[in-house]
Each structure stands twice: as structure tokens, then as C-alpha cells.
């Protein structure tokens, strides 16, 4: 291994003799300055607080009905949240598009039944009943379809409706709707009306729509589980709100009514924040668990094709429930901790050095990876085209040691840039935003709550960047060996990296989980299922183990192939 590290050190030192290192340094400094100028994260508003110069003033603000958030609003929201869910229990709320579907069918039926006045028909047809008979079958088809869609009348539905089936039904109904004339001025005789009616009756049977709607998969919810959820997160929580948190506020107010002491003002604000947070957590968990109860054993991939569930992520629901359940069980509150670091959302009450560092590194890491790709390709193709590889080959090193030395030198270069950029970003962030002392409360893989120091969480974030770096170094060197061209290798690898960045916006595409691009940034499994602008969010039906295995396997495969090709390649 000593020879390998000696080779790696030599290759590493060669990098700093290249003019491009000065370009990279300048770009990193400019980017760091720009990130500081552009950084404007969404602030965390999890803690409710009122201003006032006395305990009574704060208490009155809490009870002031003109405020957007006050005790009456919180109570009403708490009750309404339960009432909405209770109503949904009987008829599950779905997408508004389904109501449009029902309205479209009803419009056709009403038009045929009511808008064609009998006196108009009589005047045009000589009083015969042929027109009514000709349209009778069409009216019956619409009536039958409306009966199937009766559950939609209140914008609710108690069965699953796939996007494909919905599109089929809507298209068929829309064709029927468009086939009916806006007026009948061109129809002068009974034969004109009968011809129109027969054409519509023969061409628009609504067979597909009736078959789809009458065979929809029913949604069922276990009533015992539902009752347990309501008991725990509404009935018991409502009692705790009144007997514990509200009583706590009232008692403190009575005892410190006239106090203007800052500690007392802060204390009543703390009790109010606890009241609001407890209510909010119970409402959120009840909503999430009810959604999970509706989903049942359906996968995210299946949900992605169901009307009303296309934006639902089981992972995200479980992630939020896990952390809120942990806090509720421990009589604790989220505002006492930092959340997992995000690209553009503050992890605490205000922005801090850790948030800024993650924001900065999300951008700086793009430059670092691109330049490391460049050096990885040139370390083999560049040396071979310049003849340097021949000089190295005559030394007493095996091919495996030669390749490993070059690989490690690129990794050392990339890691060095990551460390320097992180330290520089953190120093800038500490000066501009400060360094909080709170612990981070994160959820690992949506199932385990971890209280962790932010420095350690930052270290985990950096490891995730290094893993991405490993992948692209491995890919760059493999492509370089396959095509033997430095320029082509850099171009292809950079294009693939750019593809990953572009695909970050396609997080709803389930097929991405079958590619390595959907599994980058393992940091997202540490309580941040939506990480940032250049990071792939968690894909349907994915988890930490799956993503780690995919990325690890790809790195091993790329390196094994590279070693095999380099061993057989004529480099002299």
C-alpha cells in the first residue's frame, strides 16, 4: 500500500501544476461570494410567540380574536380537522376533477331532458314523438352513468380511480358532449332530428365509461383502527389541551397578571407555544395516519396513478409521523431542536451557519465534481496521449497499483476541495448568521428518531457528497478507458452529471429508482426527504438500504471494469 500512496501523492501534486487549478480556485471564491449574496431561506415558523410588555398583554394577544392565530382559532382548527376527517371516513374526499366529470355527464343529461323544449320539437317535427323515442336510449345511458357517479355529487368518492381510467372516461364523455349541437336551427324536419339522434346513439355508447365506473376498486377503512386514531389524537389530545396546556397558561396568567419581568413574559409565551405546538402535532399526525389508513398496503408507485393520491408519499408521511410521535410521547416540542438541514429552509427559528453551509455546498459541490471529473479523465487519457504513461509504466508498479494510485489522487483532490469549501462556507455562515447550540432532531429512513449534534449531521452530509464524488470519479475513469479520448470522456461524464441535475426535477417519475441517478445524496434519508435544488428527492418505494446498495454496487462494478480494462490495455 505504501507504493500506492506514493503514486497517489505524486499524481496529487501534479494537479497543482496545472493552470486550471487557478481557474477552479477563482470560480469557487466567486461562487462563495454569490451564495452569500443570494442566500435568503424560508424561515422556520414552528414556534408561536406574541409581543407584549407584560404577562397580561401577551395573554390578551393570545385571546384577541382579531389575530390570525389565537386560542379560539386553534380550538376551531382542532375541531374542524377532526370533523373533516370524520366526514371523509364515510365518503373519502378526492380530486375536484372527478366533480367536473360528474358535472359534464349531468350537463349532457340535462340538455337532452330539459333544454330541448317540447314546443320546439313539436314545431319542427309536426308534433310526432319520434324525436323523443330516438333520444330515449341515449338518455338512459347518461342516467345510468350518473347513477354510477352519484358518489361524486358532494365532491367525494369512496373508491379508487386511476388516472388512465379517468382520462378514458373523460375523453369519451367529452366526445359525446361535443357531438351535441349548440342549437338546432339547421334541423328542419323530423328526419333531421332522428338522423342526429341515431348517429349519437350508435357512435357514443359510453360502454367503456360505464364498465370502468361500475368496476372501480372500493376503498375500505378498518373502523377499529380509525376509532383508535381519533381517540388518541383528537379525544385524548383535546382533553390534554384543556386540562394541561390551557390550564398551565391560565394558572401562570393568574399568578403573574401584572408582571413585566422579561423572564415571566418569555415563560407565558413558552406555555402558549407549547399549547399551539401540541395541537398542531396532533392534527398533523391524525391527518397523516388517516391518509396512511386510506392508502392501506398500496405502494407509492400504485398511488402515483390514483386520482387524489398522485402527490402522496408514504415515506414523507411516515417521516413526519415518526418525529411528531416521538415528541408527543416525550412531552417535547420541535422548536426546541434544529431540523435536518435543507437547501432553502432554516433549520431553526432563524438562519444559521449550518443552513448556509449546506446551501453553499449544494452549489459548490457541482463545481467540485465537474473539475474532479476533468482531472480523473486527464489522469489516464491525458497521460497516455502525452506519453507520460510510458514513463510511469517502466517503474516497478503493477497495473492495479497504477490505476489505484491515480484513482486515490483524484479522490484526495475532490475531498480536499470539499473540506476547504465546507470550512470556508461555515466560517462565512458563522460570521453572518451565528452558530446555534441546539441539537438536531432527525428521522433516519422515516422510522428512527435521532438526536444528534449539528456538527455530526454536517459530517454525514459531507460523506454523502463524497459518495457522489466516488461515483463520478469511477464513472469518469471507466469512460476514459473505454474511449481513450480525454475530451470525449470529460464531455460524456459531464453530460451524465448534468442529466442527474436535470432529473432532480422529475422526482415523481417512479422509473428513476431503476437508475443510479435516483439514489444519490443519501443525506436525504436523514430527516430531509426533500433536500435541495441539485439533489434528487426520495423516489417512490425507495429507502436508505436500497439507495446505498445501488450506489455502492455501481461504484464496485465501475472500478472492477476499469481495473480489468486497464490491466489489458497497451499503455506503452
N, C-alpha and C positions, 0 to 999 in steps of 0.2 A: 504493500500500500504506500510505502514511502516514495517509490518511484512514481506512482500515480499522482500523489500530491505534489511532487516536484514538477512533473509535467503540467499539472493544473496551475501551479503558481507561475510557471513560465508563460503559459498561454494567457493567464490572467494579467500579467504585467504587460504583455504585448498590446492588450486592448488600449492601454493608456497612452500608447504612442501614436494612436490613430487620430487624425484631425476631427473625426466625427464625435469624439468624446467631448470636445468643447461645444459643439452644436447641441448635444444632448444636455449638457450642464446648463447652457443658456435657456433651452426650452423648459427644463424643469424649474428654473428660477422664475421665468416669466409666468409659467402656469401656476406656480405657488402664489405669486402676487395677484394673478387674476382670480384665483379661487377665493382669496381673502376679500377681494372687492365684490365678488358675486355672491358670496355666502349669505343667504337670507332664509334660514329654515323656518318651517311652520313651528310655532311654539306649542309646547305641551300645556294643555288646559285642564288637567285632571283634578286639580285642587281648587275647590270653590272658596273664595275669600271676599270679604266685604271691607270697605274702608269706613272708618269712624273714629272719633276722638274719645269714645268711651264705650264701655261694655254695652250700655243701653242703646247707644247709637248703632252699633253693629247688630244687636238683636232686632232693633226696629227695621233695619235694612233687610234682614232675613225674613221679616214678616210683611215687608212692603209689597203689596200686590202689583205695584207699577213696575217692579223689577222683572226682568225676563226670567230670572231664576229666583224663586222664593219658596218658602215652605209649602204654600198652597199648590204651586206649580209642580213641585216634586211629588207631593201626595197624589195629585191628579194624574201625573205621568205614570206613577207607580201603579195606580188602579187601572188606568187606560191600557197600559201594557198588558196587564193580566186579562182585561176584558176583550182586547183584540185577539189574544191567543185563544181565549175560551170560545170566541166566536169562530175562529179558524178551526177549532177542534171538530166542529160539526161540518163545516164546509171550508176546505182549505183555500186560502187566498192564492190566486195565481196571476199570471201576466194579463195586463189590460188588453193585449191584442186578442185574447180569447173573447172578450166582450165585444170587440169590433166584429169578430166572426159571427157571433150570435146576432148582432145588430144588422149585419149585411143580409143574413138569411131572412130576418124579420122584415127588412125593407122590401125584399122581393115579395114575400107573402102578403104584406100589407098593400103593396102596389097592385098586385093581381086582384086582391079581395076588395079593396076599398076605393082605390084611385080611379079605376075604370068604372065610371058611373053607368048605371043601368040605362039611364035615358040616352047616353051617348051611344051605347051598344045598340039599343033599340032603334035609334035614328039611323044608324049605319047599316044595320042588318035586317031591317024590316021587322023587328020585334021577335025574331026567332031565338031559340035557346041554344043554337049550335055553338055560339062562341063560348058560353059558359061550360058546355059539355066538353069542348075541346081543351079548355084550360083546367078542367077538374082534376086530371091526373097530376098535372104539374103542381097544383095547389096542395094535393095530398102529399106529394114528395117533400115539398117545403115544410108542411105541417109536421111530417114525421121527423124530419131533420131537426126542426125546432124542439120537438119533444126530447130528442136525444141531448140537445144543448140546453135544456131547461135549467140545469145547474149553473149555467153562466149568467142567469138573469141578474144575480146580485154580485157580479164580478167575482164569483167564486167557482171552484171546481173541486170535486172530490176524487179525481183520477189523474193519472199521469198522461201528458200529451207531448209526444216527441216533436221536435222542430220540423223534421221531414214530413210527418203526418199532418201537422198543422199547415205547412206550405201546400201540400196536396189538396187538402180540404179548401183552403182559402182560394187557391187558384181555380178550382172547379166552381166554387160559388161565385167568384168574380166573373168568370166566363158567362155564367148564367145571367148575372146581373147586367153585364154589358150587352147581352143579346136582346134584352127587352127595350123597345124604342122609348125615347123620352116623350114622344107624342104620337098620336095615331092619325095625323092629318092625311097621310098617304094611303090610309086604308079606307076604301070607299064602299066595298061590298063585303058580304058575308064570307065569300071565298078568300078574300084578303086576310080576314081575321083567322079563319080556320087554317089557312096555309101557314101563317105565323105561329099559331098555337101548336100545330103538328110538328113544325120544324124544331121549335124549342123542346117539345116533349120527346122527340126522337133523339136529338143531339145532346141534350143535357139531362141525363138520367139521375145524376147525383149518386150513382151507385157507389163510387169509391168513398165519397164523404160519409154516406150512411153506414157503410161497412166499417170504416175507421172509427167513427164516433161511437158506434154501438158496441165496439170491441176494445175500448180503452181499458188499460190496466188500472184497477181500482186501488186507491190509496187507503190503507188501514193503519190505525194507530192503536197501540196497546193502551187500554184505558187505565189499567193499574199503574203503569209506568208514568202515564200522564198525570194521574192524581198525586203520585209521589213528588213529581216535579213541582206542581202547583203548591202542594203542602209545604215543601222545603223553601222554595224561592219566592213564594208570594205570601201564603198564610202565616208561616212562622216568621218570615222576614218582616212582614208588616207589623207583627206583634213586637218584634225586636226593635224596629224603628221607633215605635211609640213608647215602649217600656224602658228601653235602654238609651238610645241616642237622643230622642226628643226630650226625655226626662233629664238627661245629662245637661242639655242646653238650658232647659227651664230652671233647673236647680242652680246652675252656675250663675245664670242671669239674676235670679232672686237674691243670691248671696253677694253678688258684686255689682249690683244695679248701678251705682253711681261711680264706680271705679274708672279712673282714667289711666291707670297703670298700663304700660305697654305690654307687660307680660300677661296681664288679665285680658287685654284686648286680643292678643295673639292666641290665648287659650280658648276663648269663646269662638274665635274663627276656626281653631282646630276642631272643636266639637261640631261646628256646622259643617266643616269639610268632611268629617267622618260620617255624619248623617247623609250627606249628599253622595259620598263615595259608596257607602253601604247600599243605598237604594239603587244607584246606577249599576253596581256589580251584580246585584240580584236580578235586576231587569235584563241585563245583557246575558247572563247565564241562562235565565229562563227562556229567552228568545233563541239562543244558540242550541240549547238542549232540545227544545221543541222542534227546531229545524232538523236536528240530527235524528229525532224520533220520526219525523216525516220521511226523511231520506231512507231510513232503515239500513239495509245491507247493500244499497246501491253504491257503486264506485263513482269516483269523480268523473271518469270517462263517460259513464252512463248519464250522470247528472248534466254533463255538458250538452246533451242532446234532448233535455227535457225542458219544455216551456215552464218558466218560473224558477228554474234551478240552474240556469246556464252560468250565473255568476257565483254560485255557491262552491266553497272549497271546504271539504271536511277537515282538511289539515288546519286551515285557519280557524275554523270554529273550535276544534279541539284545543288548539294552542291557546286561544283566549280563555276558554273554559278552565283549562288546567291552572293557569295563573290566578284567575279570579277565585276558583275553588280553594286554592292554597291560601290566599289572603283571607277569605271568609272563615276558613277553618282555624286560622291563627289570629283572628281578630286584628288583622293588619290592613294596610291601605297602600295602593300602588304609588301614590305620590311620595311615600317615604323612601322610594328606591328610584334609581335610574332604570330606564327600559333599555332594551337592546339597541345598539347604535344603528342609525338609519341614515340614508343619504341626505334627506332634506327635512327631517323631523327631529326636534330637540328631544334628547333622552330624559331630560329633567324639566324643572319649571322654567329654566332659561337655557340658552345655548351654552356649551362648554367646550373645553379643549378636545375631549374625546369625539364629540359630534363633528367638530371642524376637521379633525384628523381623518375621520372616515370619509367625509365629504371630499377633502383634498386628495386622499389616496385613491378614491374611486376614479378620479381623473388622471392623477399622476401615474397610476399603475398601467394605464393604457399606453402612455409613452414608454414606460419601462419595459413592458412586454414587447412592444414593437421594436425597440432598439436591441433588446436581448435576442429577438428572432433574427435580426440583421447580423449580429455577431455570431450567433450559432451557425448560420448558413455560411458565413465567410470563414469560420474557423476550419471548415473542411474544404468546401469548394474553392474558397479564396486561396487557401494554402496550396491546393493542388494545381490551380491554374497558374500561380506564381512560381511554382517549383519548390516552395518551402517544404512541402510534404516529403519530397525526396530526401532532404537533409535530415528530417526527423526520422524517416524510416530506416536510415542506416545506423541509428543508435540501437542499443540492445533493449528495445522495448517491444513487447508483443502488441499485436493489433488491438487486442482488448484494452490494454493499458493506454495505448494512444487515444483510442476513442473515449475511454472513461475520463482521461485527463482533460480532453477538450470539453467534454460534457460538464465536468465539475467546474471548469473555469468559467463557462457561461452561467452556470448556476450561482457561483460565487459572485460574479458580476451583477446578476439580477438581484440577488439577496442584498448585496451591499447597497445598491440603489434604493431598494425598498426600505432598508433600515435608515439610511441617510434622509430619505424623503419623509419617512414617518417621524423621525426626531425633529426635523425642520418644521413639519406641519404642526406637531404637538407644541413646540416652543411658540410658534406664532399663535396657535389657539389658546395657549395658557396666558399669553400676554393680552390677547384681545378679549377672551371670554372667561378665563379663570378655570381652575381645576376643582371640581366638586369632590366631596369626601364620601358621598353616599355609595352604598353597594349597588350593584346591578342585579335585578331580578329577571332572569331569563328562563325560557322554556326550551329545553333541548328535545328536538324531534317531536314536538307537540305533546309530550307525555310526562316529562320530568322537570320539576322546577328547581333551579339552581340559583343560590345567592352567591354572587361572585364579585371579586374586586374588579373595577373597570380596567385596570392595567392588564390583568389576566385575560379579560374579554378582548381587549385590544390585541393582545398577543395571539389569541385564537383567530382573530380577523386577519392578522398578518400571515399566519400559517395558511389560511385559505387562499391568499394571494400567491404565496409561494407554490402551492399545489397547482394553481393555474399556470404559473410560470414554468413549472416542471413539465406540464403537458405540452406547452407550446415549444419549449426547447427540444423535447423529444420528437415532436412532430416536425419541427424545422430541420433537424439533423437527418431525419428519415427522408424527407422530401429532397434534401440536399444530396443525399447519397443516391437517390433514385434518378434524379435529373442531371446531376453533375454540374449544373449551372447555378452560380451564386445569385445572379439577378432573378432568374426564374424561380428559384427556391424561396427567396425573400418575398417575391410577388405572390406566389401561391399561398405561403403560410400567412402572410399579412391579410390576404383576401379571406382566408378561413377565419382568422381572428375577427376581421370586420363582420363576417357573417354571424359570429356569435353575438356581437354587439347589436346587430340589426334584429336578430331573433329574440333579443331580450324583450322586445315589444310584442312578441307573439306567445305570451305565457299561457294563453288559453288553448293552444294547439297541443292536444294530447300526444301526437306523433313525435313531438320533440323529445319525449322521455326515452325514445329508442335511439337517440343520438347523444354523443358526449356533450354537445353544447347545452343540453337541458340540465346538466348535472354539475355545472361549475359553481363556484362560490359556496362552499359548504357552510360558510358562516350564516347563511340564511336559515339553517336548521337550529340556530341558537336564538330562538325567540324573535326572528325577524323574517317572516315568510314573504315580505315584500321589501327587498333590500334597497335597491337603487337603480339609477338610470342605466348603468352599464352592467347590471347583474341580472341573470335570469332568475325570475321568481320561482317558487316551488311549483312544479308541474303536477297535473292530476295523478294521483295514486303513487307518488314518489315519496321516499323517506331518506333519512341520512345514510343508512346502510346501503341502500340501492345506489345512491349517487356516489358514495365513497368507493364502492366496488367497481362501478363503471369507470370512474376516472382512474383509479388505481390499475385496473386491468388494461386500460388503453395505454397508460404510461409504460407498463411492463411489456406489452406487445410491441409498441413503437421501438423501445430500446432493444428488445430481443432481435427484431428485424434489422435494426441499424447495425448491431454488433455482427450479425450474420453477413450482411451485405459488405460491411467494411472489411471483414476478415477475408472475403473472397475477391475484393476489388484490387485491381492493379494500380498502386499508387506511385509507382516509380517512374 
